[in-house]
Amino acid sequence: MQCYATMKRYKVLYRADADTYFNELGEFIAEQITPDFAIRYLQRLRNEIEKLEFLAGVLPPSRNMMPLHYHPEAKTMPVGKRKLTVFFHIDGDYVIVDKILPSAMVTY
């Protein structure tokens, strides 16, 4: 009989900075393309970020200074075909999304 370790499942929460970024990004996309496209794009991004529910525990902590500015135990994950970087940390049963930035702005 084999035993398989189960991955811990987290609940994903967003800090105000991350929600603000989503709103600003949505407004920008709606102005540049269409509101419908903006809604679909942001939903795809949220779906990718929600994968942290399972992935957060296996992603390594960041050793770079920029992510650590947002939290001392920060981790990062690229989303949106690597165009955006999500900064997050784990707090008990929660994954807290601290910040979302364009990947071009992230220095390592």
C-alpha positions as a Python dict, from the first residue, in 0.01 Angstrom:
ca = {
    (1, 'M'): (0, 0, 0),
    (2, 'Q'): (142, 338, -100),
    (3, 'C'): (89, 660, 88),
    (4, 'Y'): (93, 987, -98),
    (5, 'A'): (158, 1314, 73),
    (6, 'T'): (-120, 1560, 12),
    (7, 'M'): (-47, 1917, -83),
    (8, 'K'): (-174, 2178, 157),
    (9, 'R'): (-456, 2386, 20),
    (10, 'Y'): (-460, 2758, 98),
    (11, 'K'): (-722, 3029, 73),
    (12, 'V'): (-606, 3318, -147),
    (13, 'L'): (-659, 3673, -19),
    (14, 'Y'): (-564, 4001, -184),
    (15, 'R'): (-421, 4308, -11),
    (16, 'A'): (-560, 4646, -111),
    (17, 'D'): (-254, 4720, -331),
    (18, 'A'): (-320, 4411, -540),
    (19, 'D'): (-690, 4492, -583),
    (20, 'T'): (-605, 4852, -673),
    (21, 'Y'): (-367, 4727, -942),
    (22, 'F'): (-640, 4504, -1087),
    (23, 'N'): (-882, 4797, -1104),
    (24, 'E'): (-627, 5025, -1271),
    (25, 'L'): (-524, 4755, -1517),
    (26, 'G'): (-888, 4685, -1602),
    (27, 'E'): (-960, 5053, -1666),
    (28, 'F'): (-651, 5085, -1887),
    (29, 'I'): (-738, 4778, -2095),
    (30, 'A'): (-1101, 4888, -2127),
    (31, 'E'): (-988, 5227, -2262),
    (32, 'Q'): (-732, 5075, -2500),
    (33, 'I'): (-931, 4778, -2629),
    (34, 'T'): (-1284, 4705, -2499),
    (35, 'P'): (-1450, 4663, -2160),
    (36, 'D'): (-1546, 4303, -2248),
    (37, 'F'): (-1186, 4215, -2330),
    (38, 'A'): (-1071, 4374, -2003),
    (39, 'I'): (-1317, 4164, -1803),
    (40, 'R'): (-1206, 3841, -1972),
    (41, 'Y'): (-836, 3925, -1935),
    (42, 'L'): (-865, 4006, -1565),
    (43, 'Q'): (-1065, 3688, -1505),
    (44, 'R'): (-788, 3482, -1669),
    (45, 'L'): (-531, 3655, -1446),
    (46, 'R'): (-735, 3590, -1133),
    (47, 'N'): (-770, 3225, -1235),
    (48, 'E'): (-390, 3199, -1268),
    (49, 'I'): (-338, 3366, -931),
    (50, 'E'): (-593, 3135, -769),
    (51, 'K'): (-358, 2846, -857),
    (52, 'L'): (-157, 2966, -556),
    (53, 'E'): (-420, 2779, -360),
    (54, 'F'): (-214, 2469, -441),
    (55, 'L'): (125, 2603, -557),
    (56, 'A'): (214, 2847, -278),
    (57, 'G'): (364, 2582, -52),
    (58, 'V'): (598, 2443, -316),
    (59, 'L'): (728, 2771, -458),
    (60, 'P'): (1058, 2875, -298),
    (61, 'P'): (1095, 3196, -95),
    (62, 'S'): (1252, 3486, -277),
    (63, 'R'): (1611, 3580, -192),
    (64, 'N'): (1600, 3907, -382),
    (65, 'M'): (1555, 4246, -222),
    (66, 'M'): (1258, 4378, -417),
    (67, 'P'): (1007, 4105, -318),
    (68, 'L'): (1134, 4118, 39),
    (69, 'H'): (1038, 4485, 47),
    (70, 'Y'): (673, 4374, 51),
    (71, 'H'): (711, 4096, 307),
    (72, 'P'): (1012, 3929, 477),
    (73, 'E'): (895, 3584, 362),
    (74, 'A'): (786, 3691, 13),
    (75, 'K'): (756, 3456, -279),
    (76, 'T'): (695, 3540, -643),
    (77, 'M'): (505, 3386, -931),
    (78, 'P'): (484, 3509, -1291),
    (79, 'V'): (137, 3526, -1448),
    (80, 'G'): (-16, 3646, -1771),
    (81, 'K'): (247, 3487, -1996),
    (82, 'R'): (513, 3623, -1760),
    (83, 'K'): (406, 3983, -1819),
    (84, 'L'): (309, 4030, -1454),
    (85, 'T'): (471, 3916, -1130),
    (86, 'V'): (271, 3836, -820),
    (87, 'F'): (436, 3896, -481),
    (88, 'F'): (279, 3690, -203),
    (89, 'H'): (343, 3529, 133),
    (90, 'I'): (189, 3249, 336),
    (91, 'D'): (22, 3319, 669),
    (92, 'G'): (-117, 3002, 825),
    (93, 'D'): (-389, 2870, 596),
    (94, 'Y'): (-383, 3180, 376),
    (95, 'V'): (-185, 3301, 76),
    (96, 'I'): (-176, 3679, 92),
    (97, 'V'): (-119, 3850, -245),
    (98, 'D'): (81, 4157, -148),
    (99, 'K'): (150, 4323, -482),
    (100, 'I'): (118, 4270, -856),
    (101, 'L'): (362, 4448, -1084),
    (102, 'P'): (455, 4439, -1451),
    (103, 'S'): (746, 4196, -1477),
    (104, 'A'): (954, 4459, -1659),
    (105, 'M'): (953, 4665, -1336),
    (106, 'V'): (1075, 4379, -1117),
    (107, 'T'): (1445, 4382, -1038),
    (108, 'Y'): (1618, 4072, -911),
}
